[in-house]
Amino acid sequence: MTHDPANADIARFLKRLQWGLIFFAAGWVIWLLGPVLTPFVLAALLGWLGDPMVDRLERRGRSRAVAVTLVFLLMSLLVALVLIILVPMIERQIVTLIDSLPEYRDWLIGTALPWVEQRTGYEVVSWLDTERLIELIRGHWQQAGGVAATVLAYVSRSGFAILALIINLVLVPILAFYFMRDWDLLVERCASLVPRDHIATATRLARETSESLGGFLRGQFLVMLGQGAIYAVGMSLVGLRLGLLIGMIAGLISFIPYLGATVGIALALIAAIVQAQGFDWQLLILIGVVFTVGQLVESYVLTPRLVGDRIGLHPVAVIFAVLAGGQLFGFLGMLLALPVAAVGNVLLRYAHERYTHSRLYEGDRPAIELGGRALVLPPEHRDEAGG
């Protein structure tokens, strides 16, 4: 039977098209089921993070059920401890923020907006006048009615949203327990679906992805805690009333490179200016010192020791992955952004490896078969071999 190259190319194209349609359909289903899948994805991440500790306890002679129960209780105790410590502190900070709202309003209308008007020439304060706002509402009462209807509809749905949030909070620990218990079984079943001639490559890529991403997430979580603690304690010590709240916010969003420090500095400067009713240069300089120390500790101590280069992604790629995931799939996309980016990075490294060992990269160079191995001739001997 003769082999037709054209038919082979068509079959290869159709196979790739089939896989592309499968991935497209999977993405479309994930987009549709995003709110439902969020607790499952979060629980799967928790189960995956706890699985190495469960395996370690199993190797020490404990049964899988006992090991999962111990790890689950440890994780629950840590969460409870954090809540017991942080919730009263956050509550006090929120009360302080609410009490300070009139000061922020006065600063915004009396200082910030006039400064903007002087620099830009636009009248901003007059747009906040009560009479002007009433006239705008009267002139656009139909649009206002539509907005009011939208707000009322949102309020009517808020009860269902709160109920869904409570259900998700209850579901996450339950699902995490089952994911942790059956993680090895799920991995075996997924491996059984891989074609046998690709199982070695798939196993290697899965192992590299798990090691890089697992180390990154665990390390990054510790970095977030460390940075948040440095910012919160430092700004509280220098006398910023909302230092604890701002520090925790900056620490929580520091998983996006440089965003935590940028947002933290902006919020801290505004809080300091309002608190001092002007530019208290000593307080501003001390806040700058706190963030400088936090960034130095994060760059030279926390990240190199706890994270290293586990995921191998440039900070710009991390920012793009998180923002793109949030834009496409909402909160679920932000949860999946780094895992998908880690998988993509491993696949790109594998593709680069295959490319650098391909004939397309190396070119058609003369070689001599010796003992079953192809030895590429250096340039100075190629003419002799060709002759």
VEXVEX-260937 format. One record per residue (C-alpha): residue number from 1; residue in one letter; x negated, y, z. Coordinates in steps of 0.1 Angstrom, whole numbers. Last residue first. Layout:
residues N
NUM;A;X;Y;Z
...
This chain:
residues 387
387;G;-335;142;-14
386;G;-307;151;9
385;A;-327;138;39
384;E;-357;159;28
383;D;-335;190;24
382;R;-320;185;58
381;H;-354;181;76
380;E;-360;218;84
379;P;-323;224;94
378;P;-324;198;122
377;L;-307;165;115
376;V;-276;155;134
375;L;-278;121;150
374;A;-247;100;146
373;R;-246;72;171
372;G;-239;35;164
371;G;-276;26;170
370;L;-288;52;145
369;E;-264;66;119
368;I;-282;96;103
367;A;-265;130;100
366;P;-262;158;74
365;R;-241;187;87
364;D;-205;192;75
363;G;-195;220;100
362;E;-199;220;137
361;Y;-167;240;144
360;L;-144;225;118
359;R;-160;191;124
358;S;-147;191;159
357;H;-167;190;192
356;T;-163;228;198
355;Y;-126;225;190
354;R;-119;196;213
353;E;-135;215;242
352;H;-117;247;233
351;A;-84;227;232
350;Y;-92;213;267
349;R;-100;247;281
348;L;-67;260;265
347;L;-48;231;281
346;V;-62;239;315
345;N;-53;276;311
344;G;-18;267;300
343;V;-13;245;330
342;A;-25;272;353
341;A;-3;298;336
340;V;27;275;339
339;P;20;271;377
338;L;13;308;380
337;A;45;320;363
336;L;69;293;377
335;L;79;312;409
334;M;80;345;389
333;G;102;328;363
332;L;126;316;390
331;F;129;352;403
330;G;140;363;368
329;F;137;339;339
328;L;123;360;310
327;Q;113;393;326
326;G;101;376;358
325;G;80;352;339
324;A;65;379;318
323;L;57;400;348
322;V;41;371;367
321;A;21;359;336
320;F;10;394;326
319;I;-3;401;361
318;V;-22;368;362
317;A;-36;374;327
316;V;-49;408;338
315;P;-65;393;368
314;H;-84;369;346
313;L;-74;332;351
312;G;-98;304;362
311;I;-73;289;386
310;R;-98;278;412
309;D;-123;305;407
308;G;-130;312;443
307;V;-98;310;464
306;L;-107;307;501
305;R;-144;316;502
304;P;-147;340;472
303;T;-112;355;478
302;L;-116;361;516
301;V;-152;374;519
300;Y;-165;397;491
299;S;-133;409;474
298;E;-108;406;502
297;V;-132;420;528
296;L;-141;449;505
295;Q;-104;456;497
294;G;-94;456;533
293;V;-123;479;543
292;T;-114;503;515
291;F;-77;501;525
290;V;-85;510;562
289;V;-110;537;552
288;G;-84;554;530
287;I;-60;553;559
286;L;-86;569;581
285;I;-92;596;555
284;L;-55;604;553
283;L;-52;605;591
282;Q;-81;630;594
281;W;-68;650;564
280;D;-35;656;580
279;F;-18;671;549
278;G;16;682;559
277;Q;45;674;581
276;A;22;649;599
275;Q;47;620;596
274;V;58;631;562
273;I;22;633;549
272;A;13;600;566
271;A;43;581;552
270;I;37;594;517
269;L;0;584;519
268;A;9;550;533
267;L;34;543;506
266;A;9;551;478
265;I;-19;533;495
264;G;2;501;499
263;V;15;502;464
262;T;-20;504;450
261;A;-35;478;475
260;G;-7;453;467
259;L;-9;458;430
258;Y;-47;453;428
257;P;-43;416;417
256;I;-7;403;419
255;F;-9;380;449
254;S;-12;413;468
253;I;26;416;469
252;L;30;402;504
251;G;-1;419;518
250;A;10;454;506
249;I;45;448;521
248;M;30;436;554
247;G;7;466;556
246;I;36;490;549
245;L;57;475;576
244;L;29;476;602
243;G;17;511;593
242;L;51;527;596
241;R;41;548;626
240;L;6;555;612
239;G;-17;561;642
238;V;-51;549;631
237;L;-45;516;650
236;S;-12;509;632
235;M;-29;515;599
234;G;-57;490;607
233;V;-34;463;622
232;A;-10;463;592
231;Y;-37;466;565
230;I;-60;439;580
229;A;-30;416;587
228;G;-16;420;552
227;Q;-51;412;538
226;G;-55;381;558
225;L;-20;368;552
224;M;-23;374;515
223;V;-57;358;514
222;L;-43;328;532
221;F;-16;324;506
220;Q;-41;329;478
219;G;-62;300;492
218;R;-33;276;493
217;L;-20;288;459
216;F;-55;287;442
215;G;-65;253;457
214;G;-32;237;445
213;L;-35;254;411
212;S;-70;242;404
211;E;-66;207;418
210;S;-32;201;403
209;T;-42;214;369
208;E;-74;193;368
207;R;-55;162;379
206;A;-28;167;353
205;L;-54;173;325
204;R;-73;141;335
203;T;-41;120;337
202;A;-28;133;304
201;T;-62;125;287
200;A;-62;89;301
199;I;-25;84;294
198;H;-28;94;257
197;D;-29;59;241
196;R;-3;47;265
195;P;23;73;256
194;V;33;92;287
193;L;67;81;302
192;S;51;59;329
191;A;31;90;341
190;C;63;108;349
189;R;75;78;369
188;E;42;75;388
187;V;43;112;396
186;L;79;110;409
185;L;69;80;431
184;D;39;99;445
183;W;62;128;454
182;D;89;108;470
181;R;86;119;506
180;M;74;154;498
179;F;102;160;473
178;Y;127;146;499
177;F;115;170;526
176;A;113;199;503
175;L;149;193;492
174;I;161;195;528
173;P;139;226;535
172;V;151;244;504
171;L;188;235;507
170;V;196;255;538
169;L;181;287;525
168;N;198;280;491
167;I;232;276;508
166;I;227;309;527
165;L;218;327;495
164;A;248;313;477
163;L;271;325;506
162;I;255;359;504
161;A;261;360;467
160;F;297;349;471
159;G;303;377;496
158;S;286;401;473
157;R;310;394;445
156;S;336;418;458
155;V;309;444;464
154;Y;297;439;428
153;A;333;444;415
152;L;336;475;436
151;V;304;489;422
150;T;314;482;387
149;A;348;498;392
148;A;331;528;407
147;V;307;530;377
146;G;337;528;353
145;G;355;555;373
144;A;324;577;372
143;Q;323;572;334
142;Q;358;584;333
141;W;352;612;357
140;H;324;627;337
139;G;331;664;340
138;R;345;660;375
137;I;314;640;386
136;L;291;665;371
135;E;309;694;388
134;I;306;675;421
133;L;269;671;416
132;R;265;708;408
131;E;283;717;440
130;T;261;694;461
129;D;228;708;447
128;L;205;679;437
127;W;201;692;402
126;S;190;725;415
125;V;159;708;431
124;V;146;695;398
123;E;142;726;376
122;Y;114;717;352
121;G;83;739;350
120;T;59;710;353
119;R;34;719;380
118;Q;56;744;399
117;E;87;722;397
116;V;67;691;409
115;W;56;711;439
114;P;91;722;445
113;L;102;685;444
112;A;76;673;469
111;T;79;700;496
110;G;114;711;506
109;I;136;685;489
108;L;113;655;494
107;W;99;666;527
106;D;134;673;541
105;R;147;639;528
104;Y;116;621;543
103;E;122;638;577
102;P;159;629;576
101;L;148;592;569
100;S;125;590;599
99;D;151;574;622
98;I;158;548;595
97;L;120;541;592
96;T;115;537;629
95;V;145;513;631
94;I;129;494;602
93;Q;96;492;620
92;R;112;479;652
91;E;130;452;632
90;I;98;443;615
89;M;81;438;648
88;P;110;417;662
87;V;110;396;630
86;L;72;390;629
85;I;64;370;659
84;I;94;347;661
83;L;95;344;623
82;V;59;334;621
81;L;63;308;648
80;A;94;294;630
79;V;75;291;597
78;L;46;274;615
77;L;69;251;633
76;S;87;241;601
75;M;54;234;583
74;L;43;212;613
73;L;76;194;614
72;F;74;187;576
71;V;39;174;580
70;L;48;151;608
69;T;79;138;591
68;V;61;132;559
67;A;34;112;577
66;V;59;91;596
65;A;79;83;564
64;R;47;75;545
63;S;35;51;571
62;R;4;60;592
61;G;-29;43;588
60;R;-54;71;584
59;R;-50;69;546
58;E;-14;78;551
57;L;-23;109;571
56;R;-45;120;542
55;D;-17;113;517
54;V;7;135;537
53;M;-18;163;538
52;P;-22;161;501
51;D;16;161;496
50;G;23;193;515
49;L;16;217;486
48;W;36;195;462
47;G;65;194;486
46;L;64;231;490
45;L;62;237;453
44;A;91;212;447
43;A;112;230;473
42;L;106;264;455
41;V;115;247;422
40;F;146;231;436
39;P;157;263;454
38;T;154;283;420
37;L;170;257;398
36;V;206;269;403
35;P;198;306;397
34;G;178;297;366
33;L;202;273;350
32;L;207;292;317
31;W;170;302;314
30;I;159;266;323
29;V;182;252;296
28;W;168;277;270
27;G;132;267;280
26;A;140;230;276
25;A;157;236;242
24;F;126;255;230
23;F;103;228;242
22;I;123;201;224
21;L;125;222;192
20;G;87;226;193
19;W;83;188;198
18;Q;104;182;168
17;L;86;207;147
16;R;53;190;156
15;K;67;157;144
14;L;81;172;113
13;F;47;187;104
12;R;29;154;110
11;A;54;136;88
10;I;49;162;61
9;D;12;159;63
8;A;13;122;60
7;N;36;124;30
6;A;12;147;13
5;P;-18;124;21
4;D;-1;94;4
3;H;-16;62;16
2;T;-14;34;-10
1;M;0;0;0
